[in-house]
Amino acid sequence: MSSRASKEDDVVTAELPPATTVTSPLEDATASETTTSAPPDPSGEDTMTTAGTTPTSSTSTTTATARRTATATKTATTTTASPAIVIPSDPGTLSTTAQTQTVGTVKVDGDDLDVVVKGATVPTGTRTALTALDTWINEGIRPSGDWMTFTSSDPDSDGWRWAAINRETGTVVYIR
């Protein structure tokens, strides 16, 4: 036996794992198509095969590359905050020439006195001021709820004798 042993007897064959390609959606994506042709038929006449050549299989690979582009859209949203409700700490002054709207009347010492608001419109919810003022002025009971009441120390200068401020809406009503 020869000291040189054939290495072909000890050959281990192993299959290679299939190729795996991982791509980011923002990068190029590659698609591959592989075709394998069978070896030429030895019984048929092949003009390409000449004597002394061994038929082999051939593999051709076609690669198609597609560029994938990601479009990022940034949307700016603008929200307009409603104006903050300002609750005055006191009624302030009411000019004799200020535009006012009548909310209703309150009976004080047998006289109907107008309850007014500054401006051209009467805000909603001011009707509850009539009850609060009437109870406070005629019965001496501070109103509970949304209305805070005031008595002017100088009605001629302030332009009102009694007033009430809604603690939820900031609406001010006046009795001159």
DOLUM-320750 format. One record per residue (C-alpha): x, y, z. Coordinates in nm, 2 decimals, always signed. Layout:
<nodes>
<node><xx>X</xx><yy>Y</yy><zz>Z</zz></node>
...
</nodes>
This chain:
<nodes>
<node><xx>+0.00</xx><yy>+0.00</yy><zz>+0.00</zz></node>
<node><xx>+0.13</xx><yy>+0.34</yy><zz>-0.09</zz></node>
<node><xx>+0.20</xx><yy>+0.60</yy><zz>+0.18</zz></node>
<node><xx>+0.00</xx><yy>+0.84</yy><zz>-0.02</zz></node>
<node><xx>-0.36</xx><yy>+0.77</yy><zz>+0.03</zz></node>
<node><xx>-0.62</xx><yy>+0.92</yy><zz>-0.19</zz></node>
<node><xx>-0.78</xx><yy>+1.22</yy><zz>-0.03</zz></node>
<node><xx>-1.08</xx><yy>+1.17</yy><zz>-0.25</zz></node>
<node><xx>-1.21</xx><yy>+0.89</yy><zz>-0.02</zz></node>
<node><xx>-1.21</xx><yy>+1.13</yy><zz>+0.28</zz></node>
<node><xx>-1.39</xx><yy>+1.42</yy><zz>+0.11</zz></node>
<node><xx>-1.69</xx><yy>+1.54</yy><zz>+0.30</zz></node>
<node><xx>-1.96</xx><yy>+1.72</yy><zz>+0.11</zz></node>
<node><xx>-2.17</xx><yy>+1.98</yy><zz>+0.27</zz></node>
<node><xx>-2.43</xx><yy>+2.21</yy><zz>+0.13</zz></node>
<node><xx>-2.39</xx><yy>+2.58</yy><zz>+0.17</zz></node>
<node><xx>-2.67</xx><yy>+2.76</yy><zz>+0.34</zz></node>
<node><xx>-2.89</xx><yy>+2.97</yy><zz>+0.11</zz></node>
<node><xx>-2.78</xx><yy>+3.33</yy><zz>+0.08</zz></node>
<node><xx>-2.98</xx><yy>+3.57</yy><zz>+0.30</zz></node>
<node><xx>-3.00</xx><yy>+3.94</yy><zz>+0.22</zz></node>
<node><xx>-3.14</xx><yy>+4.19</yy><zz>+0.47</zz></node>
<node><xx>-3.20</xx><yy>+4.54</yy><zz>+0.35</zz></node>
<node><xx>-3.33</xx><yy>+4.85</yy><zz>+0.51</zz></node>
<node><xx>-3.63</xx><yy>+5.00</yy><zz>+0.34</zz></node>
<node><xx>-3.43</xx><yy>+5.32</yy><zz>+0.29</zz></node>
<node><xx>-3.14</xx><yy>+5.14</yy><zz>+0.11</zz></node>
<node><xx>-3.12</xx><yy>+4.97</yy><zz>-0.23</zz></node>
<node><xx>-3.32</xx><yy>+4.65</yy><zz>-0.25</zz></node>
<node><xx>-3.17</xx><yy>+4.37</yy><zz>-0.47</zz></node>
<node><xx>-3.36</xx><yy>+4.10</yy><zz>-0.64</zz></node>
<node><xx>-3.18</xx><yy>+3.81</yy><zz>-0.79</zz></node>
<node><xx>-3.29</xx><yy>+3.55</yy><zz>-1.04</zz></node>
<node><xx>-3.08</xx><yy>+3.25</yy><zz>-1.09</zz></node>
<node><xx>-3.13</xx><yy>+3.00</yy><zz>-1.38</zz></node>
<node><xx>-2.94</xx><yy>+2.68</yy><zz>-1.42</zz></node>
<node><xx>-2.92</xx><yy>+2.50</yy><zz>-1.76</zz></node>
<node><xx>-2.88</xx><yy>+2.12</yy><zz>-1.78</zz></node>
<node><xx>-2.57</xx><yy>+1.97</yy><zz>-1.94</zz></node>
<node><xx>-2.59</xx><yy>+1.90</yy><zz>-2.31</zz></node>
<node><xx>-2.75</xx><yy>+1.58</yy><zz>-2.41</zz></node>
<node><xx>-2.46</xx><yy>+1.34</yy><zz>-2.51</zz></node>
<node><xx>-2.69</xx><yy>+1.15</yy><zz>-2.75</zz></node>
<node><xx>-2.78</xx><yy>+1.45</yy><zz>-2.95</zz></node>
<node><xx>-2.56</xx><yy>+1.64</yy><zz>-3.18</zz></node>
<node><xx>-2.42</xx><yy>+1.95</yy><zz>-3.03</zz></node>
<node><xx>-2.22</xx><yy>+2.17</yy><zz>-3.26</zz></node>
<node><xx>-2.07</xx><yy>+2.35</yy><zz>-2.96</zz></node>
<node><xx>-1.91</xx><yy>+2.04</yy><zz>-2.81</zz></node>
<node><xx>-1.59</xx><yy>+1.92</yy><zz>-2.96</zz></node>
<node><xx>-1.39</xx><yy>+1.61</yy><zz>-2.89</zz></node>
<node><xx>-1.21</xx><yy>+1.60</yy><zz>-2.57</zz></node>
<node><xx>-1.44</xx><yy>+1.84</yy><zz>-2.38</zz></node>
<node><xx>-1.65</xx><yy>+1.74</yy><zz>-2.09</zz></node>
<node><xx>-2.01</xx><yy>+1.86</yy><zz>-2.08</zz></node>
<node><xx>-2.07</xx><yy>+2.09</yy><zz>-1.78</zz></node>
<node><xx>-2.36</xx><yy>+2.27</yy><zz>-1.63</zz></node>
<node><xx>-2.37</xx><yy>+2.64</yy><zz>-1.66</zz></node>
<node><xx>-2.53</xx><yy>+2.89</yy><zz>-1.43</zz></node>
<node><xx>-2.62</xx><yy>+3.24</yy><zz>-1.51</zz></node>
<node><xx>-2.74</xx><yy>+3.51</yy><zz>-1.27</zz></node>
<node><xx>-2.94</xx><yy>+3.81</yy><zz>-1.35</zz></node>
<node><xx>-2.96</xx><yy>+4.08</yy><zz>-1.09</zz></node>
<node><xx>-3.22</xx><yy>+4.35</yy><zz>-1.09</zz></node>
<node><xx>-3.17</xx><yy>+4.64</yy><zz>-0.86</zz></node>
<node><xx>-3.46</xx><yy>+4.87</yy><zz>-0.76</zz></node>
<node><xx>-3.40</xx><yy>+5.19</yy><zz>-0.57</zz></node>
<node><xx>-3.66</xx><yy>+5.23</yy><zz>-0.30</zz></node>
<node><xx>-3.70</xx><yy>+5.58</yy><zz>-0.17</zz></node>
<node><xx>-3.88</xx><yy>+5.66</yy><zz>+0.15</zz></node>
<node><xx>-4.05</xx><yy>+5.99</yy><zz>+0.17</zz></node>
<node><xx>-4.09</xx><yy>+6.14</yy><zz>+0.52</zz></node>
<node><xx>-4.37</xx><yy>+6.39</yy><zz>+0.56</zz></node>
<node><xx>-4.37</xx><yy>+6.63</yy><zz>+0.85</zz></node>
<node><xx>-4.70</xx><yy>+6.79</yy><zz>+0.91</zz></node>
<node><xx>-4.71</xx><yy>+7.11</yy><zz>+1.11</zz></node>
<node><xx>-5.03</xx><yy>+7.14</yy><zz>+1.31</zz></node>
<node><xx>-5.13</xx><yy>+7.48</yy><zz>+1.44</zz></node>
<node><xx>-5.39</xx><yy>+7.50</yy><zz>+1.70</zz></node>
<node><xx>-5.54</xx><yy>+7.82</yy><zz>+1.81</zz></node>
<node><xx>-5.60</xx><yy>+7.83</yy><zz>+2.18</zz></node>
<node><xx>-5.93</xx><yy>+7.99</yy><zz>+2.28</zz></node>
<node><xx>-5.87</xx><yy>+8.31</yy><zz>+2.47</zz></node>
<node><xx>-5.82</xx><yy>+8.25</yy><zz>+2.84</zz></node>
<node><xx>-6.12</xx><yy>+8.34</yy><zz>+3.05</zz></node>
<node><xx>-6.03</xx><yy>+8.64</yy><zz>+3.26</zz></node>
<node><xx>-6.22</xx><yy>+8.66</yy><zz>+3.59</zz></node>
<node><xx>-6.20</xx><yy>+9.01</yy><zz>+3.72</zz></node>
<node><xx>-6.14</xx><yy>+9.06</yy><zz>+4.09</zz></node>
<node><xx>-6.37</xx><yy>+9.36</yy><zz>+4.10</zz></node>
<node><xx>-6.63</xx><yy>+9.50</yy><zz>+3.86</zz></node>
<node><xx>-6.43</xx><yy>+9.82</yy><zz>+3.78</zz></node>
<node><xx>-6.61</xx><yy>+10.13</yy><zz>+3.66</zz></node>
<node><xx>-6.90</xx><yy>+10.17</yy><zz>+3.43</zz></node>
<node><xx>-6.90</xx><yy>+10.49</yy><zz>+3.23</zz></node>
<node><xx>-7.23</xx><yy>+10.67</yy><zz>+3.18</zz></node>
<node><xx>-7.16</xx><yy>+10.66</yy><zz>+2.81</zz></node>
<node><xx>-7.07</xx><yy>+10.29</yy><zz>+2.79</zz></node>
<node><xx>-7.27</xx><yy>+10.08</yy><zz>+2.56</zz></node>
<node><xx>-7.48</xx><yy>+9.84</yy><zz>+2.77</zz></node>
<node><xx>-7.75</xx><yy>+9.57</yy><zz>+2.72</zz></node>
<node><xx>-8.03</xx><yy>+9.50</yy><zz>+2.96</zz></node>
<node><xx>-8.03</xx><yy>+9.15</yy><zz>+3.11</zz></node>
<node><xx>-8.35</xx><yy>+9.20</yy><zz>+3.31</zz></node>
<node><xx>-8.47</xx><yy>+9.38</yy><zz>+3.61</zz></node>
<node><xx>-8.44</xx><yy>+9.34</yy><zz>+3.99</zz></node>
<node><xx>-8.70</xx><yy>+9.49</yy><zz>+4.23</zz></node>
<node><xx>-8.53</xx><yy>+9.70</yy><zz>+4.50</zz></node>
<node><xx>-8.74</xx><yy>+9.88</yy><zz>+4.75</zz></node>
<node><xx>-9.04</xx><yy>+9.86</yy><zz>+4.52</zz></node>
<node><xx>-8.86</xx><yy>+9.99</yy><zz>+4.21</zz></node>
<node><xx>-8.76</xx><yy>+9.78</yy><zz>+3.91</zz></node>
<node><xx>-8.39</xx><yy>+9.85</yy><zz>+3.84</zz></node>
<node><xx>-8.22</xx><yy>+9.74</yy><zz>+3.52</zz></node>
<node><xx>-7.94</xx><yy>+9.48</yy><zz>+3.54</zz></node>
<node><xx>-7.70</xx><yy>+9.55</yy><zz>+3.25</zz></node>
<node><xx>-7.38</xx><yy>+9.42</yy><zz>+3.09</zz></node>
<node><xx>-7.12</xx><yy>+9.62</yy><zz>+2.90</zz></node>
<node><xx>-7.12</xx><yy>+9.56</yy><zz>+2.52</zz></node>
<node><xx>-7.37</xx><yy>+9.49</yy><zz>+2.24</zz></node>
<node><xx>-7.48</xx><yy>+9.14</yy><zz>+2.34</zz></node>
<node><xx>-7.60</xx><yy>+8.97</yy><zz>+2.65</zz></node>
<node><xx>-7.38</xx><yy>+8.66</yy><zz>+2.73</zz></node>
<node><xx>-7.56</xx><yy>+8.34</yy><zz>+2.80</zz></node>
<node><xx>-7.60</xx><yy>+8.25</yy><zz>+3.16</zz></node>
<node><xx>-7.66</xx><yy>+8.61</yy><zz>+3.28</zz></node>
<node><xx>-8.02</xx><yy>+8.54</yy><zz>+3.37</zz></node>
<node><xx>-7.90</xx><yy>+8.35</yy><zz>+3.68</zz></node>
<node><xx>-7.74</xx><yy>+8.68</yy><zz>+3.79</zz></node>
<node><xx>-8.09</xx><yy>+8.83</yy><zz>+3.84</zz></node>
<node><xx>-8.18</xx><yy>+8.57</yy><zz>+4.10</zz></node>
<node><xx>-7.84</xx><yy>+8.60</yy><zz>+4.27</zz></node>
<node><xx>-7.86</xx><yy>+8.98</yy><zz>+4.29</zz></node>
<node><xx>-8.23</xx><yy>+8.98</yy><zz>+4.40</zz></node>
<node><xx>-8.16</xx><yy>+8.73</yy><zz>+4.68</zz></node>
<node><xx>-7.86</xx><yy>+8.92</yy><zz>+4.80</zz></node>
<node><xx>-8.00</xx><yy>+9.27</yy><zz>+4.78</zz></node>
<node><xx>-8.35</xx><yy>+9.20</yy><zz>+4.91</zz></node>
<node><xx>-8.28</xx><yy>+8.92</yy><zz>+5.15</zz></node>
<node><xx>-7.93</xx><yy>+8.99</yy><zz>+5.26</zz></node>
<node><xx>-7.81</xx><yy>+8.64</yy><zz>+5.17</zz></node>
<node><xx>-7.49</xx><yy>+8.61</yy><zz>+4.97</zz></node>
<node><xx>-7.56</xx><yy>+8.40</yy><zz>+4.66</zz></node>
<node><xx>-7.41</xx><yy>+8.05</yy><zz>+4.63</zz></node>
<node><xx>-7.30</xx><yy>+7.92</yy><zz>+4.30</zz></node>
<node><xx>-7.12</xx><yy>+8.11</yy><zz>+4.02</zz></node>
<node><xx>-7.19</xx><yy>+8.47</yy><zz>+4.11</zz></node>
<node><xx>-6.99</xx><yy>+8.69</yy><zz>+4.35</zz></node>
<node><xx>-7.16</xx><yy>+9.01</yy><zz>+4.45</zz></node>
<node><xx>-7.03</xx><yy>+9.37</yy><zz>+4.52</zz></node>
<node><xx>-7.16</xx><yy>+9.69</yy><zz>+4.66</zz></node>
<node><xx>-7.00</xx><yy>+10.01</yy><zz>+4.54</zz></node>
<node><xx>-6.86</xx><yy>+10.25</yy><zz>+4.81</zz></node>
<node><xx>-6.89</xx><yy>+10.54</yy><zz>+4.56</zz></node>
<node><xx>-7.17</xx><yy>+10.47</yy><zz>+4.30</zz></node>
<node><xx>-7.13</xx><yy>+10.81</yy><zz>+4.13</zz></node>
<node><xx>-6.76</xx><yy>+10.74</yy><zz>+4.06</zz></node>
<node><xx>-6.80</xx><yy>+10.37</yy><zz>+3.98</zz></node>
<node><xx>-7.11</xx><yy>+10.41</yy><zz>+3.77</zz></node>
<node><xx>-7.30</xx><yy>+10.13</yy><zz>+3.95</zz></node>
<node><xx>-7.44</xx><yy>+10.06</yy><zz>+4.29</zz></node>
<node><xx>-7.44</xx><yy>+9.68</yy><zz>+4.29</zz></node>
<node><xx>-7.26</xx><yy>+9.44</yy><zz>+4.06</zz></node>
<node><xx>-7.20</xx><yy>+9.07</yy><zz>+4.03</zz></node>
<node><xx>-6.92</xx><yy>+8.87</yy><zz>+3.86</zz></node>
<node><xx>-6.96</xx><yy>+8.52</yy><zz>+3.73</zz></node>
<node><xx>-6.67</xx><yy>+8.32</yy><zz>+3.86</zz></node>
<node><xx>-6.69</xx><yy>+8.07</yy><zz>+3.57</zz></node>
<node><xx>-6.73</xx><yy>+8.30</yy><zz>+3.27</zz></node>
<node><xx>-6.60</xx><yy>+8.64</yy><zz>+3.40</zz></node>
<node><xx>-6.92</xx><yy>+8.81</yy><zz>+3.30</zz></node>
<node><xx>-6.99</xx><yy>+9.13</yy><zz>+3.50</zz></node>
<node><xx>-7.35</xx><yy>+9.26</yy><zz>+3.55</zz></node>
<node><xx>-7.43</xx><yy>+9.60</yy><zz>+3.70</zz></node>
<node><xx>-7.72</xx><yy>+9.77</yy><zz>+3.86</zz></node>
<node><xx>-7.69</xx><yy>+10.15</yy><zz>+3.84</zz></node>
</nodes>
